[in-house]
Amino acid sequence: MDTNALIQFSLWLPIDLNKFFWAKFEESLSRGEWVLLDVMVDEIKFGNDGLKKWCEKQKQKGLMRSITDDHRNRGAEINNTYKMIDDVTGKSTGDTYLIAYAESNKLVVFSREAPRKGNGDLYKIPDVCKALKVEQIYKPREFLEAIGYRN
């Protein structure tokens, strides 16, 4: 799961107000159906203490996964072929690792990121997933159904 989707869920379904969703998400992590990557969690910055605490609990429970040197190397290869990382800000470094992890583990990427707009723009997650034939979903409903979230 991309950081943008994780943050958006914490805004749409605050952890303290929607324990059912977060419990379902945690169950899907424990079954290995979805993965919470350390590099994605590291991108969570200011003003989201509830989400940071929830992620820390997942780490303590052993439900957060870490990338390996193989994923880092593959991420660099991906960026060399499909320029994703902004050289000035370093933004989107985690995206290459997310795709590399999903590719090597045959997982689906969930991201709310839109494809790039023009040929001169940096590649985005949907562009690279499509090029590498890594399955990717965009719609929150698909993710909610995948974790068994139903009212």
Buried (B, 14 or more C-beta within 10 A) or exposed (E): BBBBBBBEBBEEBBBEEBEEBBEBBBBBBEEEBBBBBBBBBEBBEEEBEBBBEBBEEBBEEEBBBEBEEEBBEBBBEBBEEBBBBEEEEEEBBBBBBBBBBBBBEEBBBBBBBEBBEEEEEBBBBBBBBEEBEBEBBBEBEEBBEBBEBEE
